[in-house]
Amino acid sequence: MAKSSQNKSARETMMLTEPMSKIIPKLAIPTIIAFLINSIYSLADTYFVSSLGTNATAAVSVNNSLDQLIMMAGSLLAIGANSYIARLLGARQKEEASRVLSTCFFLAMGVGAFIMVAGIAFMEPMVRLLGATDTCMQYSIDYATYVLYAAPFMAANFVMNQCLRSEGSAMLSMIGMGFGGILNCFLDPIFIFNLNMGVAGASLATAISKLVSFAILIFPYITRRSMLHLSIKKIHIKWSILEEVISIGTPSMCRTGLSVISGILINNVAGGISDSVLAGIGVSTKVMMFPMGLVLGFGNGFQPVSGFNWGAKRFDRVRDSYTFSAKVSAIGSIITGFALAFFAPQVISLFTETDPEMLALGSLCIRLQCIVLPVHAWVTVVNMFCGALGYARYAFILATTRQGTCFIPILYPMAYIFGSIGVVSVQAVADVLSIIPAIPIIKKMHKTIDTEEQKFLQESNGENASLPISENN
């Protein structure tokens, strides 16, 4: 118990004293690795299934939206809990932080269970809505089945993963996400080919991997090795908790929800052209998860640092966290984007050998998004910065731009005017447009930090002035 207390104290000291160039990479690198591993196993499904043909590949692309739908169930609670818990820990309110964790964990399990039941009950209409064509319908059903069974655990995983990061335990988060991803890569060929399960095998491999991740992520909580305690007895559904969690989590949920909507829309538009276009966009989306994982992983590394120091009134470190993260994200996205754009045709060729249309369109989609990757990286940092400090309205505005307000309005006009070229270009154009609201928002955030710092200094000086003067002085 004494060792556990020392570890918790060390984590608090780390959050408040270590240089940003040390603490943010320390928290971000495990998260980045976990994101990259998840990207690998997501691509592994597509890679092994691609040997079954373009129609099967298109089915996996359709079910990207199902994965995002389940993620949306957890993101509302997970992102909100991450921000709120980080601020509570910075203010040394650990018991309240544990209540937030427990409440969000069990609520996520419940929401995931609802998606599972509803999805299984309305399977065919669901995959049709997600964008499945007649030629890939059965493949889509096969892939969705086992993933739905794992939905409650996938939603809860998201909560545990985010809350471990909020207390500075990014390594534990990485192990939970990463081990499941690696396991999936090994299970895919066994179930798809050795057991002759086809697309359903990829789905079963994913479901088993998510269950294993759940067991790993919950271990530090049930063994009390974390700063927070997870218990059904700590469930405390009250408005003060729900308001904080929902206000911060709503932007993330909306972002994921808009990803689902935009994914469904673009799947239906692409599928209306051909399965090759649908498969090309689906594969390029999964390939782009690698640079996006770098951006999101780094953002998830700096977000708890910003939130913790905001709660502790360390405004200098709040500013430093943003400045450091913005610079590193920009440099990293430029380097990564250039490398991936250069090898885009070779990457897409891994998923098709006989479909030149899929190869050409998938390569173009990757290259366009790589060109504007630095813009997306900076907007993401600003978005997470707003969420970390509890400014839900600004976070909401930025969260809904990339695949919402800047994406949906231009999808159909670009598809109508430019055809398949317009469809694969939409995301890159939306990324550029998302910078428009980000610039004034970050200016307002800097002014807010200055104002809060001045207020805190005035209150501190007032308290010092009211203290009695010692007789020895």
C-alpha positions as CSV (number, residue, x, y, z in Angstrom):
1,M,0.0,0.0,0.0
2,A,2.9,2.4,0.8
3,K,4.5,1.7,-2.6
4,S,1.1,2.4,-4.3
5,S,0.8,5.7,-2.5
6,Q,4.4,6.6,-3.5
7,N,3.6,5.9,-7.1
8,K,0.5,8.0,-7.0
9,S,2.4,10.9,-5.4
10,A,5.1,10.5,-8.0
11,R,2.5,10.8,-10.8
12,E,1.2,14.1,-9.3
13,T,4.7,15.5,-9.0
14,M,5.3,14.5,-12.6
15,M,2.2,16.3,-13.8
16,L,3.2,19.6,-12.0
17,T,6.9,19.8,-12.3
18,E,8.4,17.8,-15.2
19,P,9.3,19.8,-18.4
20,M,6.8,19.6,-21.2
21,S,9.4,18.2,-23.5
22,K,9.7,15.2,-21.2
23,I,6.3,14.6,-19.7
24,I,4.1,15.0,-22.8
25,P,6.2,12.5,-24.9
26,K,6.2,10.2,-21.9
27,L,2.4,10.2,-21.9
28,A,2.0,10.5,-25.6
29,I,4.4,7.8,-26.9
30,P,2.6,4.9,-25.3
31,T,-0.7,6.2,-26.6
32,I,0.7,6.8,-30.1
33,I,2.0,3.2,-30.1
34,A,-1.4,1.9,-29.0
35,F,-3.1,3.9,-31.8
36,L,-0.6,2.6,-34.3
37,I,-1.1,-1.0,-33.2
38,N,-4.9,-0.5,-33.5
39,S,-4.4,0.9,-37.0
40,I,-2.3,-2.2,-37.9
41,Y,-4.9,-4.6,-36.7
42,S,-7.7,-2.6,-38.4
43,L,-5.7,-2.8,-41.6
44,A,-5.0,-6.5,-40.9
45,D,-8.7,-7.2,-41.2
46,T,-8.8,-5.4,-44.5
47,Y,-5.6,-7.0,-45.8
48,F,-6.6,-10.6,-45.1
49,V,-10.2,-10.0,-46.3
50,S,-9.0,-8.4,-49.5
51,S,-7.8,-11.8,-50.8
52,L,-11.5,-12.7,-50.9
53,G,-12.2,-10.0,-53.5
54,T,-13.2,-6.3,-53.9
55,N,-16.7,-7.0,-52.7
56,A,-15.4,-8.4,-49.4
57,T,-13.0,-5.4,-49.0
58,A,-16.0,-3.1,-49.6
59,A,-17.9,-4.9,-46.8
60,V,-15.2,-4.2,-44.3
61,S,-15.2,-0.5,-45.4
62,V,-18.9,-0.4,-44.8
63,N,-18.5,-1.7,-41.3
64,N,-16.0,1.1,-40.4
65,S,-19.1,3.1,-39.6
66,L,-20.3,0.4,-37.2
67,D,-17.0,0.5,-35.3
68,Q,-17.3,4.3,-35.1
69,L,-20.9,3.9,-33.9
70,I,-19.8,1.8,-31.0
71,M,-16.9,4.2,-30.3
72,M,-19.5,7.0,-30.2
73,A,-21.3,5.2,-27.4
74,G,-18.1,5.3,-25.3
75,S,-16.7,8.6,-26.5
76,L,-19.4,10.8,-24.9
77,L,-18.5,9.3,-21.5
78,A,-14.8,8.6,-22.0
79,I,-13.6,12.0,-23.2
80,G,-15.8,13.9,-20.7
81,A,-14.5,11.7,-17.9
82,N,-10.9,12.1,-19.0
83,S,-11.1,15.9,-18.9
84,Y,-13.1,16.1,-15.6
85,I,-11.0,13.5,-13.8
86,A,-7.7,15.2,-14.8
87,R,-9.1,18.5,-13.3
88,L,-10.4,16.7,-10.2
89,L,-7.0,15.0,-9.6
90,G,-5.2,18.3,-10.1
91,A,-7.5,19.8,-7.4
92,R,-6.8,16.7,-5.2
93,Q,-10.4,15.4,-5.3
94,K,-9.6,11.7,-5.8
95,E,-12.8,10.3,-4.3
96,E,-15.0,12.3,-6.6
97,A,-12.8,11.3,-9.5
98,S,-13.4,7.6,-8.7
99,R,-17.1,8.3,-8.6
100,V,-16.9,9.8,-12.1
101,L,-14.9,6.8,-13.4
102,S,-17.3,4.2,-12.0
103,T,-20.4,6.1,-13.2
104,C,-19.1,6.5,-16.7
105,F,-17.8,2.9,-16.9
106,F,-21.1,1.2,-16.1
107,L,-23.1,3.7,-18.2
108,A,-20.9,2.9,-21.2
109,M,-21.4,-0.8,-20.7
110,G,-25.2,-0.2,-20.7
111,V,-25.1,1.9,-23.9
112,G,-22.9,-0.7,-25.6
113,A,-25.4,-3.4,-24.7
114,F,-28.2,-1.4,-26.2
115,I,-26.3,-1.1,-29.5
116,M,-25.6,-4.8,-29.5
117,V,-29.3,-5.8,-29.0
118,A,-30.6,-3.2,-31.5
119,G,-28.0,-4.1,-34.1
120,I,-28.6,-7.9,-33.9
121,A,-32.4,-7.3,-34.1
122,F,-32.2,-5.1,-37.1
123,M,-29.1,-6.5,-38.8
124,E,-30.0,-6.3,-42.5
125,P,-31.5,-2.8,-42.4
126,M,-28.5,-1.6,-40.3
127,V,-25.8,-2.7,-42.8
128,R,-28.0,-1.4,-45.7
129,L,-28.1,2.0,-43.9
130,L,-24.3,1.8,-43.4
131,G,-23.9,1.7,-47.2
132,A,-23.8,-2.0,-48.1
133,T,-24.5,-2.7,-51.7
134,D,-26.3,-5.8,-53.0
135,T,-23.0,-7.4,-53.9
136,C,-21.4,-7.0,-50.5
137,M,-24.5,-7.3,-48.3
138,Q,-23.8,-10.8,-46.9
139,Y,-20.2,-10.0,-46.3
140,S,-21.3,-6.9,-44.3
141,I,-23.7,-9.0,-42.2
142,D,-20.9,-11.6,-41.5
143,Y,-18.5,-8.9,-40.4
144,A,-21.0,-7.0,-38.2
145,T,-22.2,-10.1,-36.2
146,Y,-19.4,-10.8,-33.8
147,V,-18.4,-7.1,-33.5
148,L,-21.8,-6.4,-32.1
149,Y,-21.4,-9.1,-29.5
150,A,-18.3,-7.3,-28.2
151,A,-20.0,-3.8,-28.3
152,P,-20.5,-3.4,-24.4
153,F,-16.8,-4.2,-23.8
154,M,-15.6,-2.0,-26.6
155,A,-17.5,1.0,-25.2
156,A,-16.2,0.3,-21.7
157,N,-12.7,-0.1,-23.0
158,F,-12.8,3.4,-24.3
159,V,-13.7,4.8,-20.9
160,M,-11.0,2.9,-19.1
161,N,-8.4,3.8,-21.7
162,Q,-9.1,7.5,-21.4
163,C,-9.3,7.5,-17.6
164,L,-6.0,5.7,-17.3
165,R,-4.5,8.5,-19.4
166,S,-6.1,11.2,-17.3
167,E,-4.1,10.0,-14.2
168,G,-0.9,9.8,-16.1
169,S,-0.9,6.0,-16.6
170,A,-0.5,6.0,-20.4
171,M,1.7,2.9,-20.4
172,L,-1.1,0.8,-18.9
173,S,-3.4,2.2,-21.5
174,M,-1.0,1.2,-24.3
175,I,-0.6,-2.3,-23.0
176,G,-4.4,-2.8,-22.9
177,M,-5.0,-1.5,-26.4
178,G,-1.8,-2.8,-27.9
179,F,-1.9,-6.4,-26.8
180,G,-5.4,-6.8,-28.1
181,G,-4.4,-5.3,-31.5
182,I,-1.4,-7.7,-31.8
183,L,-3.5,-10.6,-30.9
184,N,-6.0,-9.7,-33.6
185,C,-3.3,-9.8,-36.3
186,F,-2.5,-13.4,-35.3
187,L,-6.1,-14.5,-35.1
188,D,-7.2,-13.1,-38.4
189,P,-5.4,-15.6,-40.7
190,I,-6.4,-18.5,-38.4
191,F,-10.1,-17.7,-38.4
192,I,-10.3,-16.5,-42.0
193,F,-8.3,-19.2,-43.8
194,N,-7.4,-22.1,-41.4
195,L,-10.9,-22.3,-40.0
196,N,-12.4,-21.2,-43.4
197,M,-14.7,-18.6,-41.7
198,G,-14.1,-15.9,-44.3
199,V,-15.2,-12.4,-43.4
200,A,-16.9,-13.7,-40.2
201,G,-13.5,-14.9,-39.1
202,A,-12.1,-11.4,-39.2
203,S,-15.1,-10.2,-37.1
204,L,-14.6,-13.0,-34.5
205,A,-10.9,-12.2,-34.3
206,T,-11.7,-8.5,-33.6
207,A,-14.3,-9.4,-30.9
208,I,-11.9,-11.7,-29.1
209,S,-9.2,-9.1,-29.2
210,K,-11.5,-6.5,-27.7
211,L,-12.4,-8.9,-24.8
212,V,-8.7,-9.4,-24.1
213,S,-8.1,-5.7,-24.1
214,F,-11.0,-5.3,-21.6
215,A,-9.5,-7.8,-19.2
216,I,-6.1,-6.0,-19.4
217,L,-7.5,-2.5,-18.9
218,I,-9.7,-3.4,-16.0
219,F,-6.9,-5.2,-14.1
220,P,-5.2,-2.1,-12.5
221,Y,-8.6,-0.9,-11.3
222,I,-9.8,-4.2,-9.7
223,T,-6.3,-4.7,-8.1
224,R,-6.2,-1.0,-6.9
225,R,-3.0,-0.3,-8.7
226,S,-4.4,2.9,-10.2
227,M,-5.0,6.3,-8.6
228,L,-8.8,5.8,-9.2
229,H,-11.0,3.0,-7.8
230,L,-13.6,1.3,-10.0
231,S,-16.6,-0.1,-8.1
232,I,-20.3,-0.5,-8.7
233,K,-20.8,1.0,-5.2
234,K,-19.2,4.3,-6.4
235,I,-21.8,4.8,-9.1
236,H,-23.2,8.3,-8.4
237,I,-25.6,9.5,-11.1
238,K,-26.0,13.1,-10.2
239,W,-26.4,16.2,-12.3
240,S,-23.1,17.8,-11.3
241,I,-21.1,14.8,-12.7
242,L,-23.3,14.3,-15.7
243,E,-23.2,18.0,-16.6
244,E,-19.4,18.1,-16.6
245,V,-18.9,14.8,-18.4
246,I,-21.6,15.4,-21.0
247,S,-20.6,19.0,-21.7
248,I,-17.0,18.0,-22.5
249,G,-17.8,14.6,-24.0
250,T,-20.5,15.9,-26.3
251,P,-18.0,17.5,-28.8
252,S,-16.2,14.1,-29.1
253,M,-19.5,12.2,-29.4
254,C,-20.6,14.7,-32.1
255,R,-17.3,14.3,-33.9
256,T,-17.6,10.5,-33.9
257,G,-21.3,10.8,-34.7
258,L,-20.6,13.0,-37.7
259,S,-17.9,10.5,-38.7
260,V,-20.6,7.8,-38.7
261,I,-23.0,10.0,-40.7
262,S,-20.3,11.2,-43.1
263,G,-19.0,7.6,-43.5
264,I,-22.6,6.4,-44.3
265,L,-23.1,9.2,-46.8
266,I,-19.8,8.7,-48.6
267,N,-20.3,4.9,-48.6
268,N,-23.7,5.4,-50.2
269,V,-22.3,7.9,-52.7
270,A,-19.2,5.7,-53.5
271,G,-21.2,2.5,-53.6
272,G,-23.5,4.2,-56.1
273,I,-20.5,4.6,-58.4
274,S,-18.9,1.1,-57.9
275,D,-17.6,-1.3,-55.3
276,S,-14.1,-0.3,-56.4
277,V,-14.6,3.3,-55.4
278,L,-16.2,2.2,-52.1
279,A,-13.3,-0.2,-51.4
280,G,-10.7,2.5,-52.4
281,I,-12.1,5.1,-50.0
282,G,-12.4,2.5,-47.2
283,V,-8.8,1.3,-47.5
284,S,-7.4,4.8,-47.7
285,T,-9.4,5.8,-44.6
286,K,-7.8,2.9,-42.7
287,V,-4.3,3.8,-44.0
288,M,-4.8,7.4,-42.9
289,M,-5.4,6.0,-39.4
290,F,-1.6,5.8,-39.0
291,P,-0.9,9.6,-39.3
292,M,-4.2,10.4,-37.6
293,G,-3.1,8.0,-34.8
294,L,0.1,10.0,-34.4
295,V,-1.9,13.3,-34.1
296,L,-4.6,11.9,-31.7
297,G,-2.0,10.0,-29.7
298,F,0.1,13.1,-29.1
299,G,-3.1,15.1,-28.3
300,N,-4.1,12.5,-25.8
301,G,-0.7,12.8,-24.2
302,F,-0.8,16.6,-23.7
303,Q,-4.6,16.8,-22.8
304,P,-4.3,15.4,-19.3
305,V,-1.3,17.5,-18.6
306,S,-3.1,20.7,-19.6
307,G,-6.2,19.7,-17.6
308,F,-4.3,18.7,-14.5
309,N,-2.3,21.9,-14.5
310,W,-5.4,24.0,-15.2
311,G,-7.1,22.4,-12.1
312,A,-3.9,23.1,-10.1
313,K,-3.8,26.8,-11.3
314,R,-0.5,26.4,-13.0
315,F,-1.3,28.6,-16.0
316,D,2.3,28.8,-17.2
317,R,2.4,25.1,-17.7
318,V,-1.0,25.2,-19.4
319,R,0.4,27.6,-22.0
320,D,3.6,25.6,-22.4
321,S,1.7,22.4,-23.0
322,Y,-0.2,23.9,-25.9
323,T,2.9,25.6,-27.5
324,F,5.0,22.4,-27.3
325,S,2.2,20.2,-28.6
326,A,1.4,22.5,-31.5
327,K,5.0,22.7,-32.7
328,V,5.7,19.0,-32.4
329,S,2.4,18.0,-34.1
330,A,3.1,20.3,-37.0
331,I,6.7,19.0,-37.6
332,G,5.6,15.3,-37.1
333,S,2.6,15.6,-39.5
334,I,4.8,17.2,-42.2
335,I,7.4,14.4,-42.1
336,T,4.8,11.6,-41.8
337,G,2.6,13.1,-44.5
338,F,5.4,13.4,-47.0
339,A,6.6,9.8,-46.5
340,L,3.1,8.3,-46.8
341,A,2.2,10.4,-49.8
342,F,5.3,9.2,-51.6
343,F,4.6,5.5,-51.1
344,A,0.8,5.7,-51.4
345,P,0.5,3.5,-54.6
346,Q,2.6,0.8,-53.1
347,V,0.5,0.9,-49.9
348,I,-2.8,0.6,-51.8
349,S,-1.4,-2.2,-54.0
350,L,-1.2,-4.4,-50.9
351,F,-5.0,-4.5,-50.9
352,T,-5.6,-5.1,-54.6
353,E,-3.7,-6.6,-57.5
354,T,-6.5,-6.7,-60.1
355,D,-8.4,-3.5,-59.6
356,P,-6.7,-0.4,-61.2
357,E,-9.6,1.9,-60.4
358,M,-9.3,1.1,-56.7
359,L,-5.5,1.6,-56.8
360,A,-5.7,5.0,-58.5
361,L,-8.5,6.5,-56.4
362,G,-7.1,5.1,-53.1
363,S,-3.7,6.6,-53.8
364,L,-5.1,10.0,-54.7
365,C,-7.2,10.0,-51.6
366,I,-4.2,9.3,-49.4
367,R,-2.0,11.9,-51.1
368,L,-4.6,14.7,-50.8
369,Q,-5.1,14.1,-47.1
370,C,-1.3,13.9,-46.5
371,I,-0.9,17.4,-48.1
372,V,-3.3,19.0,-45.6
373,L,-2.3,16.8,-42.7
374,P,-0.5,19.7,-40.8
375,V,-3.7,21.7,-40.9
376,H,-5.7,18.8,-39.4
377,A,-3.0,18.2,-36.8
378,W,-3.1,21.8,-35.5
379,V,-6.9,21.9,-35.4
380,T,-6.9,18.7,-33.5
381,V,-4.5,20.1,-30.9
382,V,-6.6,23.3,-30.5
383,N,-9.7,21.1,-30.1
384,M,-8.2,18.9,-27.4
385,F,-6.8,22.0,-25.7
386,C,-10.3,23.5,-25.4
387,G,-11.7,20.2,-24.1
388,A,-8.8,19.8,-21.5
389,L,-9.6,23.2,-20.0
390,G,-13.3,22.5,-19.9
391,Y,-14.5,24.9,-22.7
392,A,-17.0,22.6,-24.2
393,R,-18.5,25.1,-26.6
394,Y,-15.3,25.8,-28.4
395,A,-14.4,22.1,-28.4
396,F,-17.8,21.3,-29.9
397,I,-17.4,23.8,-32.7
398,L,-14.0,22.3,-33.7
399,A,-15.1,18.7,-33.2
400,T,-17.9,19.1,-35.7
401,T,-16.0,20.7,-38.5
402,R,-13.8,18.0,-40.1
403,Q,-16.6,15.5,-40.9
404,G,-19.6,17.7,-40.2
405,T,-20.0,21.4,-41.1
406,C,-17.0,21.4,-43.4
407,F,-17.6,17.9,-45.0
408,I,-21.3,17.1,-45.4
409,P,-22.3,20.3,-47.3
410,I,-19.6,19.8,-49.9
411,L,-19.9,16.0,-50.4
412,Y,-22.8,15.9,-52.9
413,P,-21.8,19.0,-54.9
414,M,-18.2,17.6,-55.3
415,A,-19.5,14.1,-56.2
416,Y,-22.0,15.6,-58.7
417,I,-19.4,17.9,-60.4
418,F,-16.3,15.8,-60.3
419,G,-17.6,12.2,-59.9
420,S,-15.3,9.7,-58.2
421,I,-12.4,12.3,-58.1
422,G,-14.6,14.6,-56.1
423,V,-15.6,11.9,-53.7
424,V,-12.0,11.0,-52.8
425,S,-11.1,14.7,-52.5
426,V,-13.9,15.7,-50.1
427,Q,-12.0,15.0,-46.8
428,A,-8.9,17.0,-47.8
429,V,-11.0,20.0,-48.7
430,A,-12.9,19.7,-45.4
431,D,-9.6,19.6,-43.5
432,V,-8.6,22.9,-45.1
433,L,-11.9,24.6,-44.3
434,S,-11.7,23.5,-40.7
435,I,-8.9,26.0,-40.0
436,I,-11.4,28.9,-40.4
437,P,-13.1,28.6,-37.0
438,A,-9.9,27.3,-35.3
439,I,-7.9,30.6,-35.6
440,P,-10.3,32.8,-33.6
441,I,-11.0,30.1,-31.1
442,I,-7.3,29.7,-30.1
443,K,-7.0,33.5,-29.8
444,K,-10.0,33.5,-27.4
445,M,-8.5,30.6,-25.4
446,H,-5.2,32.5,-24.8
447,K,-7.2,35.6,-23.6
448,T,-9.2,33.4,-21.3
449,I,-6.0,31.9,-19.8
450,D,-4.6,35.4,-19.2
451,T,-7.8,36.5,-17.5
452,E,-8.0,33.5,-15.2
453,E,-4.4,33.9,-14.3
454,Q,-4.9,37.6,-13.4
455,K,-7.9,36.7,-11.3
456,F,-6.0,34.0,-9.5
457,L,-3.1,36.3,-8.7
458,Q,-5.4,39.0,-7.4
459,E,-7.2,36.6,-5.1
460,S,-3.9,35.2,-3.9
461,N,-2.5,38.7,-3.2
462,G,-5.7,39.5,-1.4
463,E,-5.5,36.5,0.9
464,N,-1.8,37.2,1.6
465,A,-2.6,40.8,2.5
466,S,-5.4,39.7,5.0
467,L,-3.0,37.3,6.9
468,P,-2.1,38.5,10.4
469,I,1.5,39.9,10.8
470,S,3.7,37.8,12.9
471,E,5.0,39.4,16.2
472,N,8.5,38.3,15.2
473,N,8.3,40.5,12.1
